[in-house]
Amino acid sequence: MDLQEVNREVKREFEEEWAGTSVEALLKTNKYPRTQEEFACLEKFLPKDDLILEAGCGLGPKLIHFDKKNYKIWGIDYIYSAIEQVKKYNSNLVLAQSDVHALPFPESTFGAYLSYGVVEHFPQGPQDSIIEAYRVLKPGGLIFMMVPAANPVTHFVYDEQNFLHKLRRNGLVRKLMGKPPLPPQEDHLTYFKLHEREEMRVILETTKFEIIHEQPMSHSFNLYLGCECFHKDTNGRTNRLAEGLAALLRKFFPWSSCNYLLFVGRK
């Protein structure tokens, strides 16, 4: 694997993704039940009186949410066009273009560090970015790390060759179900890694973080990814059937059916 080539391709795809959407569109996702679940958990631990960094903020829906709730939060992203969009939405937000592997801040600057769905795109692995997070956190500071979970359900829904995805791409089936044709799928090199729970525990603890909380998240999103019968719309919203089934999965199979893992670690 050519790491530089893969990283360039990942960056190019994020540039295209952020160019194809808006801050306002992503802010709507803050109202989704699975996002509200994330916020409820994070707000139990986030410091109200200390500086927070969101590393890899993209178009900033989480950053804007916490800023509106009067948290002292800054954001960085390596896609400059994303930073520009967020600045146009709110010029008062503190933002910088930066790589999470080389943050432009002194040691012990922040009381908390947020990482949502970032490190799974690094073919070199998450370790170096977590070491850098440790450097900029104050003693006692908290890291919030969300990564896509490796479990039987995610291995199934992310497999483009599973039988549900094959049915979903079948033109005749879509016509019979009254669904519009799917747009052609682009071949790409984007790197995306599902992470085992124990794997992330070891990485965080090896970096000298004390894990103080773990939580399985986003059970309904696996249903959304798996079958269109769970879609409320095409923008990631799940319907009542999905939310009801997700509640059962969360209760009886929390770790083996979640889409994301959330870890809270203390320096």
TIVO-598028 format. One record per residue (C-alpha): x, y, z; residue in one letter; chain; residue number from 0. Coordinates in Angstrom, 1 decimal. Layout:
TIVO-598028
+--------+--------+--------+---+---+-----+
:     c1 :     c2 :     c3 : r : c :   k :
+--------+--------+--------+---+---+-----+
:      X :      Y :      Z : a : A : NUM :
...
+--------+--------+--------+---+---+-----+
END
This chain:
TIVO-598028
+--------+--------+--------+---+---+-----+
:     c1 :     c2 :     c3 : r : c :   k :
+--------+--------+--------+---+---+-----+
:    0.0 :    0.0 :    0.0 : m : A :   0 :
:    1.4 :    3.4 :   -1.0 : d : A :   1 :
:    0.5 :    5.5 :    2.1 : l : A :   2 :
:    1.0 :    8.8 :    0.5 : q : A :   3 :
:   -1.2 :    7.9 :   -2.5 : e : A :   4 :
:   -4.0 :    6.7 :   -0.3 : v : A :   5 :
:   -3.8 :    9.8 :    1.9 : n : A :   6 :
:   -3.9 :   12.1 :   -1.1 : r : A :   7 :
:   -6.9 :   10.2 :   -2.4 : e : A :   8 :
:   -8.7 :   10.4 :    1.0 : v : A :   9 :
:   -8.0 :   14.2 :    1.1 : k : A :  10 :
:   -9.3 :   14.6 :   -2.5 : r : A :  11 :
:  -12.6 :   12.7 :   -1.7 : e : A :  12 :
:  -13.2 :   14.8 :    1.5 : f : A :  13 :
:  -12.6 :   18.0 :   -0.6 : e : A :  14 :
:  -15.3 :   16.7 :   -3.0 : e : A :  15 :
:  -17.6 :   15.7 :   -0.2 : e : A :  16 :
:  -17.5 :   19.1 :    1.6 : w : A :  17 :
:  -17.8 :   20.9 :   -1.7 : a : A :  18 :
:  -21.0 :   18.9 :   -2.4 : g : A :  19 :
:  -22.8 :   19.8 :    0.8 : t : A :  20 :
:  -23.3 :   22.7 :    3.2 : s : A :  21 :
:  -22.9 :   23.6 :    6.8 : v : A :  22 :
:  -26.7 :   24.1 :    7.0 : e : A :  23 :
:  -27.4 :   20.6 :    5.6 : a : A :  24 :
:  -25.1 :   19.0 :    8.1 : l : A :  25 :
:  -26.5 :   20.9 :   11.0 : l : A :  26 :
:  -29.8 :   19.0 :   10.4 : k : A :  27 :
:  -28.0 :   15.8 :   11.4 : t : A :  28 :
:  -27.6 :   17.2 :   14.9 : n : A :  29 :
:  -31.3 :   16.5 :   15.5 : k : A :  30 :
:  -31.0 :   12.9 :   14.5 : y : A :  31 :
:  -31.7 :   10.5 :   17.5 : p : A :  32 :
:  -28.2 :    8.8 :   17.1 : r : A :  33 :
:  -26.5 :   12.2 :   17.2 : t : A :  34 :
:  -28.6 :   13.3 :   20.3 : q : A :  35 :
:  -27.3 :   10.0 :   21.9 : e : A :  36 :
:  -23.7 :   11.1 :   21.2 : e : A :  37 :
:  -24.3 :   14.6 :   22.6 : f : A :  38 :
:  -26.0 :   13.3 :   25.8 : a : A :  39 :
:  -22.9 :   11.1 :   26.5 : c : A :  40 :
:  -20.3 :   13.7 :   25.7 : l : A :  41 :
:  -22.0 :   16.4 :   27.8 : e : A :  42 :
:  -21.6 :   14.2 :   30.9 : k : A :  43 :
:  -17.8 :   14.6 :   30.6 : f : A :  44 :
:  -17.0 :   17.7 :   28.6 : l : A :  45 :
:  -15.5 :   20.6 :   30.7 : p : A :  46 :
:  -17.5 :   23.8 :   30.6 : k : A :  47 :
:  -14.7 :   25.9 :   31.9 : d : A :  48 :
:  -11.7 :   24.7 :   29.8 : d : A :  49 :
:  -10.7 :   24.9 :   26.1 : l : A :  50 :
:  -11.8 :   22.0 :   23.8 : i : A :  51 :
:  -10.4 :   21.1 :   20.4 : l : A :  52 :
:  -12.3 :   19.3 :   17.7 : e : A :  53 :
:   -9.6 :   17.7 :   15.6 : a : A :  54 :
:  -11.0 :   17.1 :   12.1 : g : A :  55 :
:  -14.2 :   19.2 :   12.4 : c : A :  56 :
:  -15.1 :   19.1 :    8.7 : g : A :  57 :
:  -18.1 :   21.5 :    8.1 : l : A :  58 :
:  -18.4 :   21.8 :   11.9 : g : A :  59 :
:  -21.9 :   20.6 :   12.9 : p : A :  60 :
:  -20.6 :   19.3 :   16.2 : k : A :  61 :
:  -18.4 :   22.3 :   16.7 : l : A :  62 :
:  -21.3 :   24.7 :   16.1 : i : A :  63 :
:  -23.5 :   22.6 :   18.5 : h : A :  64 :
:  -21.1 :   22.9 :   21.4 : f : A :  65 :
:  -20.3 :   26.6 :   20.6 : d : A :  66 :
:  -24.0 :   27.4 :   20.9 : k : A :  67 :
:  -24.1 :   25.6 :   24.2 : k : A :  68 :
:  -21.3 :   28.0 :   25.4 : n : A :  69 :
:  -18.5 :   25.5 :   25.5 : y : A :  70 :
:  -15.1 :   27.0 :   24.7 : k : A :  71 :
:  -14.3 :   25.0 :   21.6 : i : A :  72 :
:  -11.9 :   25.5 :   18.6 : w : A :  73 :
:  -11.8 :   23.5 :   15.4 : g : A :  74 :
:   -9.2 :   22.3 :   13.0 : i : A :  75 :
:   -9.3 :   20.5 :    9.7 : d : A :  76 :
:   -6.9 :   19.8 :    6.9 : y : A :  77 :
:   -9.4 :   20.7 :    4.2 : i : A :  78 :
:   -9.1 :   24.5 :    3.8 : y : A :  79 :
:  -12.3 :   24.8 :    1.8 : s : A :  80 :
:  -14.2 :   23.2 :    4.8 : a : A :  81 :
:  -12.7 :   25.8 :    7.2 : i : A :  82 :
:  -13.8 :   28.6 :    4.8 : e : A :  83 :
:  -17.4 :   27.3 :    4.7 : q : A :  84 :
:  -17.6 :   27.2 :    8.5 : v : A :  85 :
:  -16.1 :   30.7 :    8.8 : k : A :  86 :
:  -18.7 :   32.0 :    6.3 : k : A :  87 :
:  -21.4 :   30.5 :    8.5 : y : A :  88 :
:  -20.0 :   32.0 :   11.7 : n : A :  89 :
:  -17.0 :   34.2 :   11.6 : s : A :  90 :
:  -16.6 :   34.2 :   15.3 : n : A :  91 :
:  -15.6 :   30.6 :   15.5 : l : A :  92 :
:  -11.9 :   29.9 :   16.1 : v : A :  93 :
:  -10.7 :   27.7 :   13.3 : l : A :  94 :
:   -7.4 :   26.7 :   11.7 : a : A :  95 :
:   -6.2 :   24.5 :    8.9 : q : A :  96 :
:   -4.0 :   21.8 :   10.3 : s : A :  97 :
:   -3.1 :   18.1 :   10.2 : d : A :  98 :
:   -4.1 :   16.2 :   13.3 : v : A :  99 :
:   -0.6 :   14.6 :   13.3 : h : A : 100 :
:    1.1 :   18.0 :   13.7 : a : A : 101 :
:   -1.1 :   20.4 :   15.7 : l : A : 102 :
:    0.0 :   24.1 :   15.8 : p : A : 103 :
:   -0.5 :   24.3 :   19.6 : f : A : 104 :
:    1.9 :   24.1 :   22.6 : p : A : 105 :
:    1.8 :   21.2 :   25.0 : e : A : 106 :
:   -0.9 :   21.1 :   27.6 : s : A : 107 :
:   -3.2 :   23.6 :   25.8 : t : A : 108 :
:   -6.6 :   21.9 :   25.9 : f : A : 109 :
:   -8.9 :   20.4 :   28.5 : g : A : 110 :
:  -10.6 :   18.1 :   26.0 : a : A : 111 :
:  -10.0 :   16.7 :   22.5 : y : A : 112 :
:  -12.8 :   15.5 :   20.2 : l : A : 113 :
:  -12.3 :   13.1 :   17.3 : s : A : 114 :
:  -15.4 :   12.0 :   15.4 : y : A : 115 :
:  -14.8 :    9.5 :   12.6 : g : A : 116 :
:  -11.3 :   10.7 :   11.7 : v : A : 117 :
:   -8.6 :    8.2 :   12.4 : v : A : 118 :
:  -10.3 :    5.3 :   10.5 : e : A : 119 :
:   -9.2 :    7.1 :    7.3 : h : A : 120 :
:   -5.4 :    6.9 :    8.2 : f : A : 121 :
:   -3.7 :    3.9 :    6.5 : p : A : 122 :
:   -0.8 :    4.4 :    8.8 : q : A : 123 :
:   -3.1 :    3.8 :   11.8 : g : A : 124 :
:   -4.4 :    6.1 :   14.5 : p : A : 125 :
:   -1.5 :    5.9 :   16.9 : q : A : 126 :
:    0.4 :    9.0 :   15.8 : d : A : 127 :
:   -2.6 :   11.2 :   15.9 : s : A : 128 :
:   -3.5 :   10.0 :   19.4 : i : A : 129 :
:    0.1 :   10.6 :   20.6 : i : A : 130 :
:   -0.3 :   14.2 :   19.3 : e : A : 131 :
:   -3.6 :   14.5 :   21.1 : a : A : 132 :
:   -1.9 :   13.5 :   24.3 : y : A : 133 :
:    0.7 :   16.1 :   23.8 : r : A : 134 :
:   -1.7 :   19.0 :   23.5 : v : A : 135 :
:   -4.0 :   17.9 :   26.4 : l : A : 136 :
:   -3.4 :   19.2 :   29.9 : k : A : 137 :
:   -2.8 :   16.7 :   32.7 : p : A : 138 :
:   -6.2 :   15.4 :   33.5 : g : A : 139 :
:   -7.5 :   16.4 :   30.1 : g : A : 140 :
:  -10.0 :   14.1 :   28.3 : l : A : 141 :
:   -9.9 :   12.6 :   24.8 : i : A : 142 :
:  -13.2 :   11.6 :   23.2 : f : A : 143 :
:  -12.5 :    9.1 :   20.4 : m : A : 144 :
:  -15.3 :    7.8 :   18.1 : m : A : 145 :
:  -14.3 :    5.1 :   15.6 : v : A : 146 :
:  -16.4 :    2.7 :   13.4 : p : A : 147 :
:  -16.9 :   -0.6 :   15.2 : a : A : 148 :
:  -15.7 :   -3.9 :   13.9 : a : A : 149 :
:  -18.4 :   -6.4 :   14.7 : n : A : 150 :
:  -20.6 :   -8.9 :   12.8 : p : A : 151 :
:  -23.2 :   -6.3 :   11.8 : v : A : 152 :
:  -20.7 :   -3.7 :   10.5 : t : A : 153 :
:  -18.7 :   -6.4 :    8.6 : h : A : 154 :
:  -22.0 :   -7.3 :    6.9 : f : A : 155 :
:  -23.3 :   -3.8 :    6.1 : v : A : 156 :
:  -20.0 :   -2.5 :    4.8 : y : A : 157 :
:  -19.5 :   -5.5 :    2.5 : d : A : 158 :
:  -20.6 :   -4.2 :   -0.9 : e : A : 159 :
:  -21.0 :   -7.9 :   -2.0 : q : A : 160 :
:  -23.5 :   -8.9 :    0.6 : n : A : 161 :
:  -26.9 :  -10.1 :   -0.7 : f : A : 162 :
:  -28.8 :   -7.0 :    0.4 : l : A : 163 :
:  -26.5 :   -4.7 :   -1.4 : h : A : 164 :
:  -26.7 :   -6.8 :   -4.5 : k : A : 165 :
:  -30.5 :   -6.7 :   -4.4 : l : A : 166 :
:  -30.3 :   -2.9 :   -3.8 : r : A : 167 :
:  -28.3 :   -2.5 :   -6.9 : r : A : 168 :
:  -30.5 :   -4.7 :   -9.1 : n : A : 169 :
:  -32.4 :   -2.5 :  -11.5 : g : A : 170 :
:  -35.4 :   -4.9 :  -11.8 : l : A : 171 :
:  -35.8 :   -5.2 :   -8.0 : v : A : 172 :
:  -35.6 :   -1.4 :   -7.6 : r : A : 173 :
:  -38.3 :   -1.0 :  -10.3 : k : A : 174 :
:  -40.6 :   -3.5 :   -8.6 : l : A : 175 :
:  -40.1 :   -1.7 :   -5.3 : m : A : 176 :
:  -40.8 :    1.7 :   -6.8 : g : A : 177 :
:  -37.2 :    2.9 :   -6.1 : k : A : 178 :
:  -35.3 :    5.2 :   -8.5 : p : A : 179 :
:  -32.1 :    3.9 :  -10.2 : p : A : 180 :
:  -28.9 :    4.2 :   -8.1 : l : A : 181 :
:  -26.2 :    6.6 :   -9.4 : p : A : 182 :
:  -23.1 :    4.8 :  -10.7 : p : A : 183 :
:  -20.6 :    4.0 :   -8.0 : q : A : 184 :
:  -17.2 :    5.5 :   -8.3 : e : A : 185 :
:  -14.2 :    3.3 :   -7.8 : d : A : 186 :
:  -11.8 :    4.8 :   -5.4 : h : A : 187 :
:   -8.9 :    4.2 :   -3.0 : l : A : 188 :
:  -10.4 :    5.7 :    0.1 : t : A : 189 :
:   -9.1 :    4.0 :    3.2 : y : A : 190 :
:  -11.6 :    3.0 :    5.8 : f : A : 191 :
:  -10.9 :    0.8 :    8.8 : k : A : 192 :
:  -13.3 :   -0.8 :   11.3 : l : A : 193 :
:  -11.8 :   -0.9 :   14.7 : h : A : 194 :
:  -12.1 :   -3.7 :   17.3 : e : A : 195 :
:  -13.0 :   -2.6 :   20.8 : r : A : 196 :
:  -10.0 :   -4.2 :   22.4 : e : A : 197 :
:   -7.7 :   -2.8 :   19.7 : e : A : 198 :
:   -8.7 :    0.8 :   20.5 : m : A : 199 :
:   -8.4 :    0.2 :   24.2 : r : A : 200 :
:   -4.8 :   -1.0 :   23.7 : v : A : 201 :
:   -3.9 :    1.9 :   21.5 : i : A : 202 :
:   -5.3 :    4.5 :   24.0 : l : A : 203 :
:   -3.8 :    2.8 :   27.0 : e : A : 204 :
:   -0.4 :    2.4 :   25.3 : t : A : 205 :
:   -0.5 :    6.2 :   24.8 : t : A : 206 :
:   -0.9 :    6.4 :   28.6 : k : A : 207 :
:   -4.6 :    7.4 :   28.5 : f : A : 208 :
:   -6.7 :    6.0 :   31.3 : e : A : 209 :
:  -10.0 :    4.9 :   29.8 : i : A : 210 :
:  -12.9 :    6.2 :   32.0 : i : A : 211 :
:  -15.8 :    5.4 :   29.8 : h : A : 212 :
:  -16.7 :    3.2 :   26.8 : e : A : 213 :
:  -20.1 :    3.2 :   25.0 : q : A : 214 :
:  -21.5 :    1.5 :   21.8 : p : A : 215 :
:  -23.2 :    4.0 :   19.6 : m : A : 216 :
:  -25.3 :    4.5 :   16.4 : s : A : 217 :
:  -27.1 :    1.1 :   16.3 : h : A : 218 :
:  -29.8 :    2.6 :   14.0 : s : A : 219 :
:  -27.2 :    3.7 :   11.4 : f : A : 220 :
:  -26.2 :    0.1 :   10.7 : n : A : 221 :
:  -29.8 :   -0.5 :    9.9 : l : A : 222 :
:  -29.8 :    2.5 :    7.6 : y : A : 223 :
:  -26.7 :    1.2 :    5.8 : l : A : 224 :
:  -28.1 :   -2.3 :    5.5 : g : A : 225 :
:  -31.5 :   -1.8 :    4.0 : c : A : 226 :
:  -33.6 :    1.0 :    2.4 : e : A : 227 :
:  -36.6 :   -0.2 :    4.4 : c : A : 228 :
:  -35.1 :    1.6 :    7.4 : f : A : 229 :
:  -34.7 :    5.0 :    5.6 : h : A : 230 :
:  -36.7 :    8.0 :    6.5 : k : A : 231 :
:  -34.9 :    9.9 :    3.7 : d : A : 232 :
:  -31.7 :    9.7 :    1.7 : t : A : 233 :
:  -29.8 :   12.0 :    4.0 : n : A : 234 :
:  -29.1 :    9.5 :    6.8 : g : A : 235 :
:  -32.3 :    9.8 :    8.8 : r : A : 236 :
:  -33.8 :    6.5 :   10.0 : t : A : 237 :
:  -37.5 :    5.8 :   10.4 : n : A : 238 :
:  -39.5 :    4.6 :   13.4 : r : A : 239 :
:  -39.0 :    0.9 :   12.5 : l : A : 240 :
:  -35.2 :    1.4 :   12.6 : a : A : 241 :
:  -35.3 :    3.3 :   15.8 : e : A : 242 :
:  -37.4 :    0.7 :   17.5 : g : A : 243 :
:  -35.2 :   -2.2 :   16.3 : l : A : 244 :
:  -32.1 :   -0.2 :   17.3 : a : A : 245 :
:  -33.4 :    0.1 :   20.8 : a : A : 246 :
:  -33.7 :   -3.7 :   21.1 : l : A : 247 :
:  -30.2 :   -4.2 :   19.6 : l : A : 248 :
:  -28.8 :   -1.6 :   22.1 : r : A : 249 :
:  -30.4 :   -3.4 :   25.0 : k : A : 250 :
:  -29.6 :   -7.1 :   24.1 : f : A : 251 :
:  -26.5 :   -6.9 :   21.7 : f : A : 252 :
:  -24.9 :   -3.5 :   22.4 : p : A : 253 :
:  -21.4 :   -4.1 :   21.3 : w : A : 254 :
:  -22.0 :   -6.6 :   18.5 : s : A : 255 :
:  -24.5 :   -4.4 :   16.7 : s : A : 256 :
:  -23.3 :   -0.9 :   17.1 : c : A : 257 :
:  -21.9 :    1.3 :   14.3 : n : A : 258 :
:  -19.5 :    3.3 :   16.4 : y : A : 259 :
:  -17.4 :    2.9 :   19.5 : l : A : 260 :
:  -17.0 :    5.9 :   21.8 : l : A : 261 :
:  -14.0 :    6.0 :   24.2 : f : A : 262 :
:  -13.4 :    8.7 :   26.8 : v : A : 263 :
:   -9.8 :    8.7 :   28.1 : g : A : 264 :
:   -8.0 :   10.8 :   30.7 : r : A : 265 :
:   -4.4 :   12.0 :   30.4 : k : A : 266 :
+--------+--------+--------+---+---+-----+
END
